[in-house]
Amino acid sequence: MPLKIDIERYDTDILILGSGGAGLFAALHAHQSAPAGTKITLAVKGLIGKCGCTRMVQGGYNVALGNGDTVERHFMDTIQGGKWLPNQDMAWKLCEQAVVRVRELENEIGCFFDRMPNGQLHQKAFAGQTADRTVHKGDLTGIEIINRLMEQVLSRPIEKLQEHRAIGLIPNKSGDALAGVLFIDMRSGKFRFVRAKCVMMGTGGGPTMYKYHTPSGDKTMDGLAMALRAGLPLRDMEMVQFHPTGLLAGEHTRMTGTVLEEGLRGAGGQLLNAAGKRFMFDYDDRGERATRDVVSRGIYAEMRKNNNPEQVGMFISMGHLGPENVRRKFAGMVKRCADSGFDLAAGKVEVVPTAHYFMGGVVVDPDTRTAMEGLYVAGEDAGGAHGSNRLGGNGVANSTVYGGVAGDTMGADIRKMPTLRDPDEEILSAEVERAMRPFSNKPANIQTLRNNLQEAMWEDVGVMRTGEGMERGLSRIADLRGELLETGVDASHLAFNLTWHDWLNMASLIDISEVITRAALTRENSRGAHFREDFPEPGELEASYFTVVQKQGDALTVSREDVQFTIVKPGETILPDDEPETLVAAQ
């Protein structure tokens, strides 16, 4: 029986997708900067304050606040950590504005971060950095930030569309600007099209197409999949960051893959192999404090040497630092491990590299504008700031800094946008038909397809890659796409039809999995998070390029663009000649 499809219509001025750090900051700054009477609407796939990746942040917030540290040093760490691929103007704004934003978080938003006895903010050590600069609230920093931001947003006249899943960016009739966004109201199953003069996309990443992953399973790259279908260019899509220390607690629990934060290694935690040997100094002079890509490859290499079927990963050990000290400094981590049967403070905990963050994203300028008028992108949906590798602690800084930038930019731009744009009705109808497709097929098990995709991406497009493996991965992805299109969903009810949303999640993951793989095949060198065993050399830094993927019709095109060294060139530094190489005490 054909389903009757009605599309509810709704108008606003500024529409924000996502309620992580980027979305909430964008809403607050847009409310401050836009003309009086501007209608601001915040739409979120889940519940405000209860979803998004920022809430899951444990480690902290990178900011240069003194003790010898400077914005210039933070910037150089970011550029070198990103292996000279970041957009330098974006990286500079990130480091410079982090100082402003952390003061705003404390003095205006109401966050309480840990302090030292003298009253200064405490800043802990994170890997890959030449200063201890990570501000934090114990090891539960994200909860503090999101709770306080949520309180501020809820106290203002900002409209909320909760449990609204964005499924399509709808352009105007001429295709040169964004008209609005198509949603599914998950509570009713109805479609709702929201027109807006300005739309900020901050849906977050979520590389949950991998067997081991840190984000919750409902984070499925929806924003990047929508941008891809809208024809927007995506950069650095091969750059998937694996956090080195994901908890390995078995297939019976969703705790597997969740992060044991970087501060553990920064504080002196040791990684041990099956023989109990500390191994990271075999791979890098910085040992456990090397960047995430290096440590992930070290763990993965040791995993391949191990022939014990009862042990999959490696171990992290903290007991030598004093069990009581570890319990005090890392109470959240100790409890998380205890819930899964491990004693982090005094014993060993098995860990595995886990897909954590996506450096790639929509091409944006340093003010968050995109190639499509009316669309702005911030947070993990935006590419450029991190290049090929993100430093721990730069993620929540990036979201909050650029969320605020997006809010300010929209508040200024909307003054030049007098009217709402009418949508291209054909594209609107096509997006509805795409979403309704599973209702025309016989219901089947979608979770099996997702498990197979996770296995394929982990094995063929994971921590260490080869051309042969990725070609095999493309074939497996294509087969799964075909199976998904033949897989149906029960149409007897649409309200909270979670199987329908599982199908849509899978569609997004397949789209972005193909993009990751095609971009990775094109990059025939090894940079940061992208490591090819058949092309292990990094290539000439002076000739650095980033990949750009765009959808044209039904085909994906992959091109290259040269990195613009607008502030500093490889082999150079902006630090004074008398600056020490590092401010971090040797282990």
C-alpha positions as semicolon CSV with decimal commas, in nm:
position;residue;x (nm);y (nm);z (nm)
1;M;0,000;0,000;0,000
2;P;0,158;0,333;-0,098
3;L;0,231;0,569;0,187
4;K;0,080;0,915;0,188
5;I;0,358;1,172;0,220
6;D;0,293;1,517;0,362
7;I;0,568;1,772;0,412
8;E;0,511;2,026;0,686
9;R;0,658;2,370;0,609
10;Y;0,822;2,597;0,861
11;D;1,023;2,921;0,835
12;T;1,299;3,063;1,050
13;D;1,588;3,304;1,001
14;I;1,889;3,115;1,138
15;L;1,881;2,736;1,156
16;I;2,149;2,545;1,346
17;L;2,194;2,170;1,304
18;G;2,343;1,997;1,605
19;S;2,371;2,068;1,978
20;G;2,733;1,986;2,047
21;G;2,985;2,256;2,131
22;A;2,967;2,404;1,780
23;G;2,588;2,418;1,763
24;L;2,530;2,560;2,110
25;F;2,801;2,824;2,072
26;A;2,665;2,917;1,729
27;A;2,319;2,967;1,878
28;L;2,449;3,189;2,159
29;H;2,668;3,403;1,933
30;A;2,399;3,435;1,667
31;H;2,158;3,554;1,937
32;Q;2,413;3,819;2,039
33;S;2,513;3,936;1,691
34;A;2,198;3,911;1,476
35;P;1,948;4,199;1,451
36;A;1,681;4,216;1,718
37;G;1,384;3,996;1,634
38;T;1,587;3,740;1,437
39;K;1,429;3,397;1,475
40;I;1,689;3,134;1,570
41;T;1,608;2,764;1,562
42;L;1,823;2,482;1,699
43;A;1,753;2,137;1,555
44;V;1,905;1,820;1,694
45;K;1,881;1,448;1,614
46;G;1,848;1,365;1,984
47;L;1,790;1,582;2,291
48;I;1,967;1,909;2,364
49;G;2,250;1,853;2,609
50;K;2,217;1,476;2,592
51;C;2,375;1,401;2,256
52;G;2,669;1,508;2,043
53;C;3,036;1,422;2,076
54;T;3,137;1,725;2,284
55;R;2,956;1,579;2,584
56;M;3,181;1,273;2,557
57;V;3,505;1,473;2,574
58;Q;3,717;1,353;2,864
59;G;4,062;1,502;2,824
60;G;4,029;1,875;2,789
61;Y;4,073;2,196;2,596
62;N;4,401;2,316;2,444
63;V;4,479;2,681;2,509
64;A;4,806;2,873;2,546
65;L;4,778;3,055;2,879
66;G;5,133;3,127;2,987
67;N;5,412;2,953;3,175
68;G;5,619;3,002;2,861
69;D;5,349;2,874;2,627
70;T;5,229;3,101;2,346
71;V;4,972;3,102;2,067
72;E;5,266;3,071;1,827
73;R;5,385;2,752;1,996
74;H;5,034;2,607;1,999
75;F;5,005;2,693;1,628
76;M;5,337;2,528;1,540
77;D;5,238;2,212;1,730
78;T;4,908;2,206;1,537
79;I;5,077;2,251;1,198
80;Q;5,351;1,997;1,266
81;G;5,105;1,753;1,423
82;G;4,887;1,788;1,110
83;K;5,196;1,711;0,897
84;W;5,180;2,047;0,715
85;L;4,836;1,983;0,567
86;P;4,620;2,219;0,780
87;N;4,469;2,536;0,643
88;Q;4,707;2,765;0,828
89;D;4,467;3,057;0,859
90;M;4,212;2,826;1,022
91;A;4,473;2,673;1,251
92;W;4,592;3,019;1,359
93;K;4,238;3,135;1,434
94;L;4,180;2,816;1,633
95;C;4,486;2,873;1,852
96;E;4,438;3,248;1,889
97;Q;4,065;3,238;1,964
98;A;4,095;2,943;2,203
99;V;4,237;3,192;2,453
100;V;3,930;3,414;2,411
101;R;3,687;3,124;2,417
102;V;3,817;2,958;2,734
103;R;3,775;3,290;2,917
104;E;3,424;3,313;2,777
105;L;3,351;2,960;2,894
106;E;3,459;3,050;3,247
107;N;3,339;3,406;3,288
108;E;3,021;3,413;3,076
109;I;2,908;3,053;3,032
110;G;2,988;2,951;3,390
111;C;3,224;2,656;3,346
112;F;3,440;2,546;3,639
113;F;3,774;2,399;3,533
114;D;4,037;2,248;3,760
115;R;4,280;2,494;3,920
116;M;4,611;2,478;4,099
117;P;4,659;2,595;4,461
118;N;4,772;2,938;4,336
119;G;4,445;2,984;4,149
120;Q;4,579;2,933;3,798
121;L;4,397;2,700;3,562
122;H;4,554;2,356;3,573
123;Q;4,686;2,243;3,234
124;K;4,785;1,884;3,185
125;A;5,013;1,708;2,939
126;F;4,877;1,575;2,612
127;A;5,070;1,381;2,351
128;G;5,232;1,546;2,050
129;Q;5,260;1,888;2,214
130;T;5,555;2,090;2,338
131;A;5,372;2,243;2,635
132;D;5,129;2,128;2,901
133;R;4,829;2,332;2,780
134;T;4,517;2,120;2,823
135;V;4,257;2,283;3,050
136;H;4,014;2,032;3,199
137;K;3,749;1,940;3,453
138;G;3,894;1,618;3,588
139;D;3,853;1,371;3,304
140;L;3,491;1,471;3,236
141;T;3,551;1,806;3,067
142;G;3,286;1,773;2,797
143;I;3,003;1,722;3,042
144;E;3,095;2,045;3,221
145;I;3,107;2,245;2,897
146;I;2,783;2,107;2,752
147;N;2,586;2,136;3,076
148;R;2,674;2,502;3,114
149;L;2,616;2,580;2,745
150;M;2,280;2,405;2,759
151;E;2,174;2,619;3,055
152;Q;2,260;2,936;2,863
153;V;2,078;2,827;2,547
154;L;1,767;2,720;2,736
155;S;1,751;3,061;2,906
156;R;1,724;3,243;2,574
157;P;1,438;3,269;2,320
158;I;1,590;3,012;2,086
159;E;1,345;2,768;1,929
160;K;1,419;2,399;1,969
161;L;1,341;2,115;1,729
162;Q;1,445;1,811;1,927
163;E;1,448;1,457;1,787
164;H;1,453;1,605;1,437
165;R;1,679;1,421;1,198
166;A;1,820;1,629;0,911
167;I;1,817;1,427;0,588
168;G;1,872;1,678;0,307
169;L;2,023;2,019;0,228
170;I;1,776;2,168;-0,020
171;P;1,904;2,439;-0,258
172;N;1,701;2,715;-0,418
173;K;1,568;2,679;-0,773
174;S;1,882;2,819;-0,934
175;G;2,106;2,593;-0,725
176;D;2,342;2,869;-0,615
177;A;2,221;2,905;-0,256
178;L;2,066;2,700;0,024
179;A;1,691;2,730;0,073
180;G;1,659;2,513;0,382
181;V;1,681;2,167;0,534
182;L;1,452;1,863;0,515
183;F;1,394;1,680;0,845
184;I;1,218;1,376;0,977
185;D;1,039;1,450;1,304
186;M;1,134;1,125;1,472
187;R;0,849;1,157;1,722
188;S;0,582;1,142;1,453
189;G;0,767;1,011;1,148
190;K;0,654;1,314;0,948
191;F;0,869;1,515;0,712
192;R;0,930;1,880;0,789
193;F;1,100;2,129;0,558
194;V;1,251;2,432;0,733
195;R;1,342;2,735;0,526
196;A;1,616;2,961;0,662
197;K;1,831;3,247;0,544
198;C;2,138;3,103;0,720
199;V;2,204;2,739;0,812
200;M;2,494;2,627;1,030
201;M;2,578;2,258;1,008
202;G;2,744;2,116;1,316
203;T;2,619;1,757;1,316
204;G;2,957;1,617;1,415
205;G;3,151;1,334;1,262
206;G;3,123;0,984;1,397
207;P;3,338;0,730;1,209
208;T;3,125;0,443;1,334
209;M;3,179;0,248;1,013
210;Y;3,479;0,090;1,189
211;K;3,471;-0,220;1,409
212;Y;3,619;-0,027;1,701
213;H;3,489;0,328;1,741
214;T;3,446;0,584;2,017
215;P;3,128;0,778;1,921
216;S;2,784;0,642;2,000
217;G;2,622;0,439;1,725
218;D;2,375;0,711;1,626
219;K;2,664;0,930;1,507
220;T;2,676;0,830;1,144
221;M;2,825;1,109;0,929
222;D;2,482;1,240;0,828
223;G;2,606;1,596;0,778
224;L;2,888;1,500;0,545
225;A;2,659;1,264;0,353
226;M;2,409;1,550;0,303
227;A;2,687;1,785;0,193
228;L;2,814;1,524;-0,052
229;R;2,471;1,483;-0,212
230;A;2,438;1,862;-0,233
231;G;2,754;1,873;-0,446
232;L;2,977;2,046;-0,190
233;P;3,352;1,977;-0,196
234;L;3,492;1,769;0,092
235;R;3,860;1,779;0,182
236;D;4,102;1,545;0,366
237;M;3,844;1,267;0,363
238;E;4,108;0,994;0,393
239;M;4,212;1,131;0,732
240;V;4,035;0,920;0,996
241;Q;4,193;0,954;1,338
242;F;4,228;0,641;1,545
243;H;4,266;0,710;1,915
244;P;4,538;0,470;2,032
245;T;4,371;0,356;2,351
246;G;4,015;0,238;2,305
247;L;3,889;0,011;2,580
248;L;3,873;-0,352;2,466
249;A;3,607;-0,513;2,683
250;G;3,468;-0,776;2,445
251;E;3,191;-0,789;2,184
252;H;2,923;-0,825;2,452
253;T;2,944;-0,462;2,562
254;R;2,911;-0,121;2,397
255;M;3,196;-0,004;2,621
256;T;3,439;-0,160;2,373
257;G;3,599;0,116;2,170
258;T;3,533;0,397;2,418
259;V;3,836;0,613;2,486
260;L;4,082;0,585;2,771
261;E;4,189;0,946;2,751
262;E;4,524;1,078;2,634
263;G;4,599;1,230;2,971
264;L;4,679;0,877;3,092
265;R;4,978;0,860;2,860
266;G;5,059;1,226;2,919
267;A;5,082;1,155;3,292
268;G;5,327;0,869;3,232
269;G;5,108;0,571;3,149
270;Q;5,295;0,290;2,974
271;L;5,191;0,069;2,685
272;L;5,293;-0,296;2,718
273;N;5,285;-0,581;2,468
274;A;5,191;-0,945;2,524
275;A;5,530;-1,012;2,684
276;G;5,489;-0,722;2,925
277;K;5,750;-0,513;2,740
278;R;5,716;-0,137;2,692
279;F;5,729;-0,104;2,313
280;M;5,650;0,251;2,195
281;F;6,013;0,366;2,203
282;D;6,073;0,108;1,928
283;Y;5,855;0,324;1,704
284;D;5,920;0,685;1,814
285;D;6,164;0,870;2,039
286;R;5,868;1,030;2,219
287;G;5,738;0,690;2,328
288;E;5,378;0,696;2,453
289;R;5,368;1,075;2,411
290;A;5,400;1,061;2,033
291;T;5,104;1,183;1,826
292;R;4,794;0,969;1,804
293;D;4,867;0,837;1,455
294;V;5,214;0,715;1,556
295;V;5,095;0,546;1,875
296;S;4,800;0,385;1,696
297;R;5,032;0,236;1,435
298;G;5,269;0,115;1,706
299;I;4,988;-0,066;1,886
300;Y;4,853;-0,206;1,559
301;A;5,198;-0,332;1,458
302;E;5,235;-0,508;1,792
303;M;4,888;-0,657;1,752
304;R;4,997;-0,813;1,422
305;K;5,302;-0,968;1,589
306;N;5,089;-1,127;1,860
307;N;4,968;-1,483;1,794
308;N;4,768;-1,527;2,114
309;P;4,401;-1,562;2,009
310;E;4,287;-1,475;2,362
311;Q;4,457;-1,136;2,347
312;V;4,354;-0,899;2,067
313;G;4,500;-0,567;2,179
314;M;4,788;-0,435;2,389
315;F;4,784;-0,311;2,750
316;I;4,804;0,024;2,925
317;S;4,958;0,023;3,272
318;M;4,928;0,304;3,529
319;G;5,012;0,128;3,858
320;H;5,373;0,251;3,867
321;L;5,237;0,606;3,916
322;G;5,070;0,501;4,242
323;P;4,718;0,351;4,248
324;E;4,576;0,617;4,482
325;N;4,722;0,895;4,268
326;V;4,564;0,743;3,956
327;R;4,227;0,700;4,129
328;R;4,233;1,065;4,233
329;K;4,348;1,216;3,902
330;F;4,148;0,990;3,669
331;A;3,838;0,901;3,868
332;G;3,613;0,882;3,559
333;M;3,852;0,653;3,373
334;V;3,904;0,429;3,675
335;K;3,527;0,389;3,715
336;R;3,476;0,323;3,343
337;C;3,733;0,046;3,352
338;A;3,595;-0,098;3,676
339;D;3,248;-0,117;3,520
340;S;3,402;-0,341;3,253
341;G;3,598;-0,555;3,498
342;F;3,940;-0,386;3,481
343;D;4,155;-0,219;3,747
344;L;4,314;0,080;3,574
345;A;4,476;0,214;3,892
346;A;4,672;-0,097;3,986
347;G;4,645;-0,346;3,701
348;K;4,658;-0,360;3,322
349;V;4,379;-0,270;3,080
350;E;4,357;-0,410;2,728
351;V;4,334;-0,141;2,458
352;V;4,300;-0,121;2,081
353;P;4,314;0,170;1,830
354;T;3,960;0,300;1,792
355;A;3,812;0,525;1,522
356;H;3,767;0,851;1,704
357;Y;3,763;1,169;1,499
358;F;3,736;1,283;1,141
359;M;3,985;1,547;1,027
360;G;3,817;1,568;0,686
361;G;3,506;1,769;0,615
362;V;3,337;2,036;0,409
363;V;3,567;2,296;0,255
364;V;3,513;2,621;0,447
365;D;3,685;2,955;0,484
366;P;3,815;3,077;0,823
367;D;3,476;3,240;0,887
368;T;3,293;2,904;0,831
369;R;3,136;3,003;0,497
370;T;3,104;2,732;0,230
371;A;3,074;2,731;-0,148
372;M;2,693;2,744;-0,109
373;E;2,549;3,078;-0,006
374;G;2,358;3,051;0,320
375;L;2,542;2,741;0,445
376;Y;2,803;2,756;0,721
377;V;2,987;2,460;0,873
378;A;3,168;2,430;1,206
379;G;3,306;2,160;1,432
380;E;3,388;1,813;1,306
381;D;3,180;1,865;0,990
382;A;3,437;2,123;0,870
383;G;3,770;2,029;0,716
384;G;4,096;2,222;0,722
385;A;4,193;2,312;1,077
386;H;4,367;1,985;1,165
387;G;4,514;1,865;0,836
388;S;4,609;1,500;0,858
389;N;4,610;1,464;1,235
390;R;4,433;1,632;1,526
391;L;4,614;1,700;1,848
392;G;4,434;1,576;2,157
393;G;4,260;1,874;2,317
394;N;4,221;2,061;1,988
395;G;3,882;1,902;1,915
396;V;3,662;2,074;2,172
397;A;3,862;2,393;2,119
398;N;3,784;2,371;1,748
399;S;3,412;2,315;1,804
400;T;3,366;2,599;2,050
401;V;3,590;2,846;1,867
402;Y;3,434;2,790;1,528
403;G;3,081;2,754;1,662
404;G;3,117;3,106;1,797
405;V;3,271;3,225;1,471
406;A;2,980;3,079;1,276
407;G;2,726;3,250;1,502
408;D;2,899;3,587;1,461
409;T;2,933;3,543;1,083
410;M;2,567;3,451;1,039
411;G;2,463;3,742;1,257
412;A;2,650;3,976;1,024
413;D;2,557;3,807;0,694
414;I;2,186;3,785;0,764
415;R;2,165;4,164;0,748
416;K;2,234;4,129;0,374
417;M;1,972;3,855;0,323
418;P;1,631;4,026;0,315
419;T;1,417;3,730;0,206
420;L;1,389;3,357;0,241
421;R;1,465;3,144;-0,065
422;D;1,217;2,906;-0,227
423;P;1,338;2,546;-0,255
424;D;1,395;2,336;-0,564
425;E;1,084;2,122;-0,524
426;E;1,224;1,842;-0,742
427;I;1,526;1,798;-0,516
428;L;1,299;1,818;-0,211
429;S;1,080;1,539;-0,351
430;A;1,386;1,332;-0,446
431;E;1,518;1,349;-0,089
432;V;1,179;1,235;0,046
433;E;1,173;0,946;-0,200
434;R;1,528;0,846;-0,102
435;A;1,428;0,834;0,264
436;M;1,112;0,635;0,189
437;R;1,285;0,378;-0,029
438;P;1,318;0,101;0,235
439;F;0,940;0,091;0,284
440;S;0,898;-0,061;-0,062
441;N;1,113;-0,367;0,014
442;K;1,076;-0,672;0,233
443;P;1,210;-0,611;0,588
444;A;1,547;-0,768;0,667
445;N;1,829;-0,742;0,922
446;I;2,017;-0,411;0,888
447;Q;2,254;-0,474;1,181
448;T;2,422;-0,757;0,991
449;L;2,503;-0,514;0,709
450;R;2,648;-0,265;0,955
451;N;2,863;-0,533;1,117
452;N;2,993;-0,632;0,773
453;L;3,074;-0,271;0,687
454;Q;3,264;-0,231;1,014
455;E;3,469;-0,541;0,942
456;A;3,543;-0,426;0,587
457;M;3,659;-0,077;0,688
458;W;3,868;-0,205;0,981
459;E;4,039;-0,469;0,768
460;D;4,080;-0,283;0,437
461;V;4,076;0,093;0,511
462;G;4,193;0,102;0,870
463;V;4,503;0,200;1,068
464;M;4,743;0,074;0,798
465;R;4,638;0,058;0,435
466;T;4,744;-0,078;0,097
467;G;4,612;-0,015;-0,254
468;E;4,513;-0,380;-0,290
469;G;4,327;-0,376;0,041
470;M;4,140;-0,057;-0,041
471;E;4,033;-0,186;-0,382
472;R;3,893;-0,489;-0,202
473;G;3,726;-0,251;0,043
474;L;3,557;-0,061;-0,242
475;S;3,417;-0,385;-0,375
476;R;3,283;-0,482;-0,034
477;I;3,128;-0,135;0,011
478;A;2,959;-0,159;-0,331
479;D;2,814;-0,501;-0,242
480;L;2,681;-0,365;0,088
481;R;2,524;-0,069;-0,089
482;G;2,340;-0,308;-0,320
483;E;2,224;-0,518;-0,026
484;L;2,102;-0,210;0,161
485;L;1,896;-0,090;-0,135
486;E;1,722;-0,428;-0,137
487;T;1,668;-0,428;0,241
488;G;1,329;-0,313;0,361
489;V;1,174;-0,170;0,675
490;D;0,831;-0,232;0,827
491;A;0,605;0,058;0,726
492;S;0,325;-0,006;0,975
493;H;0,442;0,281;1,195
494;L;0,672;0,577;1,137
495;A;0,691;0,734;1,483
496;F;1,021;0,635;1,646
497;N;1,072;0,371;1,380
498;L;1,429;0,303;1,484
499;T;1,481;0,042;1,215
500;W;1,406;0,310;0,956
501;H;1,669;0,531;1,115
502;D;1,912;0,240;1,123
503;W;1,862;0,214;0,746
504;L;1,926;0,587;0,701
505;N;2,231;0,563;0,927
506;M;2,367;0,281;0,717
507;A;2,310;0,479;0,396
508;S;2,516;0,770;0,532
509;L;2,794;0,540;0,652
510;I;2,818;0,364;0,316
511;D;2,835;0,695;0,129
512;I;3,116;0,831;0,345
513;S;3,300;0,496;0,357
514;E;3,329;0,509;-0,020
515;V;3,453;0,869;-0,004
516;I;3,717;0,778;0,257
517;T;3,840;0,487;0,047
518;R;3,857;0,674;-0,284
519;A;4,041;0,967;-0,126
520;A;4,282;0,726;0,043
521;L;4,351;0,546;-0,285
522;T;4,439;0,876;-0,447
523;R;4,693;0,971;-0,178
524;E;4,999;0,766;-0,265
525;N;5,203;0,870;0,037
526;S;5,171;0,852;0,414
527;R;5,072;1,156;0,615
528;G;4,939;1,164;0,968
529;A;4,637;0,941;1,011
530;H;4,672;0,806;0,657
531;F;4,943;0,540;0,639
532;R;5,001;0,326;0,331
533;E;5,232;0,032;0,364
534;D;5,285;0,038;-0,013
535;F;5,371;0,412;-0,003
536;P;5,528;0,464;0,342
537;E;5,712;0,789;0,263
538;P;5,542;1,121;0,347
539;G;5,635;1,291;0,020
540;E;5,790;1,637;-0,008
541;L;5,648;1,866;0,255
542;E;5,702;2,168;0,030
543;A;5,474;2,006;-0,230
544;S;5,197;1,918;0,018
545;Y;4,846;1,884;-0,120
546;F;4,506;1,792;0,016
547;T;4,246;1,577;-0,154
548;V;3,905;1,711;-0,256
549;V;3,610;1,479;-0,321
550;Q;3,295;1,599;-0,491
551;K;2,988;1,424;-0,626
552;Q;2,896;1,497;-0,986
553;G;2,583;1,311;-1,090
554;D;2,621;0,959;-0,954
555;A;3,003;0,963;-0,971
556;L;3,266;1,077;-0,723
557;T;3,560;1,282;-0,844
558;V;3,883;1,311;-0,646
559;S;4,123;1,598;-0,712
560;R;4,419;1,759;-0,538
561;E;4,481;2,115;-0,426
562;D;4,812;2,258;-0,308
563;V;4,839;2,357;0,056
564;Q;4,889;2,731;0,089
565;F;5,165;2,805;0,340
566;T;5,022;3,143;0,433
567;I;5,200;3,176;0,769
568;V;5,493;2,934;0,782
569;K;5,668;2,702;0,535
570;P;5,805;2,352;0,601
571;G;6,145;2,369;0,762
572;E;6,068;2,708;0,916
573;T;5,912;2,821;1,244
574;I;5,745;3,133;1,376
575;L;5,896;3,079;1,723
576;P;6,183;3,308;1,830
577;D;6,535;3,168;1,782
578;D;6,594;3,144;2,157
579;E;6,277;2,944;2,224
580;P;6,338;2,592;2,361
581;E;6,221;2,305;2,144
582;T;5,986;2,186;2,416
583;L;5,858;2,303;2,754
584;V;5,761;1,951;2,859
585;A;5,981;1,779;3,113
586;A;6,144;1,461;2,981
587;Q;5,996;1,135;3,101
